[in-house]
Amino acid sequence: MAAGRLPPGALTLKQFLRRQQVLQLYRKILRAIREVPAEQDRRYLKDWAREEFNRNKDATEEDAIRMMITQGNMQLQELQRTLKLAKS
């Protein structure tokens, strides 16, 4: 294989790094959901997160992916704020 050529289906560096961002966000959301006291709410939020990520797993447009990551981070922050308020 010549230098600079990727095998078919391989991710570019930019795509690989973006994928890592998405996976990191998903893990952070799941960790935050573990802190939810009510089992039924935890299950609902976990299903919601899984559904959202699965629904968007085939997205390829860079701007759309960046926007979804930004929205996901905002939703994570909101969940964390809500949990912090509930504990106090």
N, C-alpha and C positions, 0 to 999 in steps of 0.2 A: 504494500500500500504506500503510495507516494505521500510525502510530508504535506500536511495541510488538507488532506482529503479525509473526509469522515465516511465511515460505512453507512449504508442506507439505514435510516431510522435513528441514527445517533443524534444526541442533542448538541447544539452549539454551547459554548461556554455561557453565553447570555441566558439561554433557555435552561441550562443546568442550574445556574444561580437563582433564576426566578422560581424554578421548581423547588429548590431548597427553601426559599422564602415561604412558599405556599405550605410546604410540609411543616415548617417551623410554626407558622400561624395555626395550622390545624392542631398540632400538639399543644400549643398554648391554650387554645380554646377548650380542648378536652381536659386539660389540667384545671382550668378555671371552673369547668362544669362539675368536676369532682367535689368542689367546695359548696355546691348547692345543697342545702340541708334536706329538702324533700325529695324522696326517691322518684316520685312521679314526675316532678319538674326536671330532675336530672335526666331521666329517660327521654322526656320530650326534647330537651335541649340537645342531647347527644344525637338523637334521631334527626333533629333539624340540621345540626352541623354536618352530619354525614350526608344527608340529602343535598344540602347546598354545595358541598365540595364535589359530590358525585355528579350533580347536574352540570357543573362547570368544568369538569375534568378535561373535556376535549377543546376548551377554548385555546385559540392560538394567537389571537390578535394581541400584540404587546400592550397597547393602551388599555384595552378591556381588562387584561389580567392585572395590570397595575392598579386600575380603578377598583377591581374586586378585592385586591389585597388591602388597599386603603380602607374600603368599607368594612372588611373583616376585622382590621385592627381597631376601627372605631367601635364596632359591635363588641369586641373583646374588652375594650376599655370601659364601655358602658356596663357590661356584665360584671367586671371587676369592681366598679364603683358601687353598683347595686349590692353586691355581696359584702363590700366593706360597710355600707350603710346598715345592712341587715344585722351585721355582727355587733354594731355599736348601739 
